[in-house]
Amino acid sequence: MSDTVKLTIEGREVEVPAGTSVLEAAKLAGVLIPHYCYHPALPVAGVCRMCLVEIEKAPKLAASCATPVAPGMVVHVGSAQALAARQSVLEFLLINHPLDCPICDQAGECELQDYVFQEGRSGTRYGSYAKRFNPVEDFGPDVLYVGNRCILCTRCVRFMEDVADQAVLNVSERGDRAYIGIVEAEKLDHAWAGNVVDLCPVGALISKDFLHKARAWDLDKTASVCPGCTQGCNIMLDTRDNQVLRVRPRPNPDVNRYFICDTGRLGYAWLNRADRLEVPMLREGDRLVPADWEKALKRVGELAGAASGPRHPWVGLASPGLSCEALDRAAALLKANGGVGAFRVKEETEEPLAGVSDLALRKERAPNVHGALEAGFTRDWEATIAQARVASLVLVLDEWRDGASDGVGSAPMIYIGTTLPEGARRHAAVVLPCTNMSEEDGSFRNLRGRVQRYFQARTAPGMARPAAWILEAIGDVAGVSAGAR
Amino acid sequence: MGYPHQSHPKETVVLSQYFGDAEARSYDGWVKRGGYRALETALGMGREPIVDIVKASGLRGRGGAGFPTGLKWSFMPKEVQKPHYLCCNADESEPGTFKDREIMRWTPHALLEGCAIACHAIGAEIGYIYIRGEFTDPYAIMEKALAEAYARGTLGANAMGKGRRLDLHLHRGAGAYICGEETALMNSLEGKRGNPRIKPPFPAAAGLFGCPTTINNVETLAAVPHILNRGAEWYKGLCLSNPKSTGTKLFSVCGHVRKPGNYEITLGFPLKEMLYDLCGGPPPGRKFKAVIPGGSSVPILTAAEAEGALLDYEGCVAAGTMLGSAGCIVMDDSTDMVYQVMRLAAFYAHESCAQCTQCREGTAWTTKILKRILAGEGEMKDLDLLLDLADQMTGKTICVLSDSCAAPVVSGIKKFRGEFEAYIKGGRRAATA
């Protein structure tokens, strides 16, 4: 094929599309060329000079991020000359760096640490000169700028200018006095501004939310999907001691590239809620009394038996935050009993990220609206509530907001939820504790119909079980055959 | 800024013929001296014949790099698909250089004419003259000349009535050395921070506003009308040494000579003759110690090396330096070389655009070490460190600012090591510190 180019990098032959940079070609060859300013989602700046490599027959070292591949090119990453140049860049970067790793949030996931450890000098030749000092600056709602640690790679500047399309950051001053400046009277308050924290290869831009919360190496990382809206951004849930401490984007070129919005990044507190339902509860008169799963499911079986079959319609009120697995099982139960299900979703302003097509914090702020629609739930909330009042059985599935569990009148109700709202406390015949999305494996269907898996990051409180498991068990006790499901 | 000196018989006066002649500044005065004839000729010609004449003349860029001008013009696309632009680099910020200033002060129409011809030759309708911010006097003169040229219809939608649009704009810089680098100049013109761009793409492919652009120095463009008037053969004949270096060149001589100023000589002229005959030699009782022949960015020559050098592109390289912008800084035996090297390094540390790591940190670190040596706190190993830093600052960055900082440091230490060692050993205190 004529639109690919063959070249040799570190002795490995690789064939890549024409126009690929040497740095990207090296990745394909399994060679990581150290770099700071280069980022695949940003325009090439070529300023850190860390990715210098030796190319045979070239007069001088080349910045591999800014050099396109050519047929027959022979690239040496680890040659003495290239190594010396990179070592020198590291030395230059460190002379004004405070080396405050012990109190820096970036420590452990810092590219300056990594590359210095990998190929830097063991000592300094800088001597006793004072280092450059810049005060810490408050850039915006969640971002602090620690200028002393900055290596001026300009990733943040380019992100705000070219991706967020809100050019509030710049390089101010010249020479070694330079620092990242923010336009006067502006704040770094773009809906996607928090990405500069992830883009920063060092600890210069840090999250106030995560400030001094944990050391990077103490965090457990679990692949997940953001529950914030219908976009379905891929995320990493960083947990320690069973608490979610940080949410970071997980690259997915088809959904969110390298980014997540600040709403998704910072809206994780509910996953750690302490006021959770921990045991199944059964109604005894006007009280709910704790029970084990066996007793609870037996009671569910009795309720279902009294209200089974298509002539006894059930009604389901579901949260669009439940997994596809739970919603599918719930829909099967409803179908077997001639019933209907509905959901409602909170709507807010859509916040697009200008530089990436089809990426936005969506208006509908729940992850599985499209999973619910696919399962057969409707948006017909008011009509469904009216039907619920005369239903033979009502399933309320983690829909704890106003009007769900207390709007259904005296119909027998099974409440499956993470917390216990007042309406359920008063009316529910059975209360079953379920897990939230950080405590279970499952999947969400995003607005483009893409079904994406998420994995369990924390252990569930008490006896809580995944909603999908609970609904499966209800199907068993209600005698809904697997075929109907 | 006073009047220039009377020209010396050994000078070849072409560009500087009317320096000091206030009447030449006006449109009529300029036309009386043969001005705008070349533009009229050019407008009657196609693009390629003009480029061929300039190619044949051997004219090379006078800003510092010495790239053949006709060849540069020939890189512009033949078909004009996007707007083409001309940029005239009048940022003249190289320390020791003040030739473009004099061209603009005394013969503003020579520059306008050169720009107009160049625009025509590269298929551009618009040209920008980027003038150094500190050049208040030249700017006012250029502004007046431009207004006159428009008033006479020499520039504008129908230049000289020949049906060709030629618009020139003046733009003032804001005081950054780096904006004299061609791609930084374009960024600055576009309203961006004046940071050099990665090349390729070269300006002829994607320059100003992403369109094909040619950028030339003031002196280069001012020479073009003369070449068109008098022919390529005449210009090519102006050559005293290497045939690759043709024409005349303005040398800005400053420092320890009796008669500093701008001197126009034919390329290939011996540096020694320029220093002694044209500039009158060192001040009384002094001897030359060192010469920087091409502006602060080129390696320093010792007096002995300088006296053997020929002033053309090849001659300077043979002497171990470069012709550069021909800003000739002369230092006599009263000069403290360590201080001078520090002063140069401090300039680059101040002016680094801060993009590339080596330059941002290296220029400042180099200056710190030199200051420490001057303060008597240096160590012998500092000299090796300086040379090692200079090595890492050379050929590794987007533009050559960091190379320019390294060049005088390396040549200074290599050629005047004794002075550095004297400071380190404590035998010397800085007179200026």
Contacts between the chains, C-beta under 8 A, distances in Angstrom:
chain1	res1	chain2	res2	distance
A	44	B	198	7.3
A	45	B	355	7.6
A	46	B	198	4.6
A	46	B	398	6.3
A	47	B	355	4.2
A	47	B	356	5.6
A	47	B	357	7.5
A	47	B	398	7.0
A	48	B	356	7.8
A	48	B	357	5.7
A	49	B	356	5.2
A	49	B	357	5.3
A	49	B	358	5.9
A	49	B	396	5.8
A	49	B	397	6.3
A	50	B	357	7.3
A	52	B	396	6.3
A	60	B	395	4.3
A	60	B	396	7.3
A	61	B	395	7.3
A	61	B	396	6.1
A	63	B	198	7.5
A	66	B	198	4.9
A	84	B	392	7.4
A	85	B	392	6.6
A	85	B	396	5.8
A	88	B	358	7.0
A	88	B	389	7.9
A	88	B	392	3.8
A	89	B	357	5.0
A	89	B	358	6.6
A	92	B	357	4.9
A	92	B	358	5.9
A	92	B	360	7.7
A	92	B	361	3.8
A	92	B	362	5.9
A	92	B	365	7.4
A	92	B	392	7.8
A	93	B	357	5.9
A	93	B	361	7.0
A	95	B	361	5.8
A	95	B	365	6.0
A	96	B	361	6.6
A	125	B	385	5.6
A	126	B	365	7.1
A	129	B	365	8.0
A	129	B	368	5.3
A	151	B	357	7.4
A	152	B	354	6.3
A	152	B	355	7.9
A	152	B	357	7.9
A	152	B	360	6.8
A	154	B	355	8.0
A	170	B	193	7.2
A	171	B	193	6.6
A	171	B	354	6.2
A	173	B	354	7.2
A	174	B	176	7.5
A	174	B	178	8.0
A	174	B	350	7.1
A	174	B	351	6.7
A	174	B	352	6.1
A	174	B	353	6.1
A	174	B	354	5.3
A	175	B	349	5.3
A	175	B	350	5.8
A	175	B	351	7.0
A	175	B	352	4.3
A	175	B	354	5.8
A	175	B	360	6.2
A	175	B	363	6.5
A	175	B	364	5.9
A	176	B	349	6.9
A	176	B	352	7.6
A	176	B	354	7.5
A	176	B	360	5.5
A	176	B	361	5.7
A	176	B	363	7.6
A	176	B	364	3.7
A	176	B	365	7.9
A	177	B	354	7.9
A	178	B	354	3.5
A	178	B	360	6.4
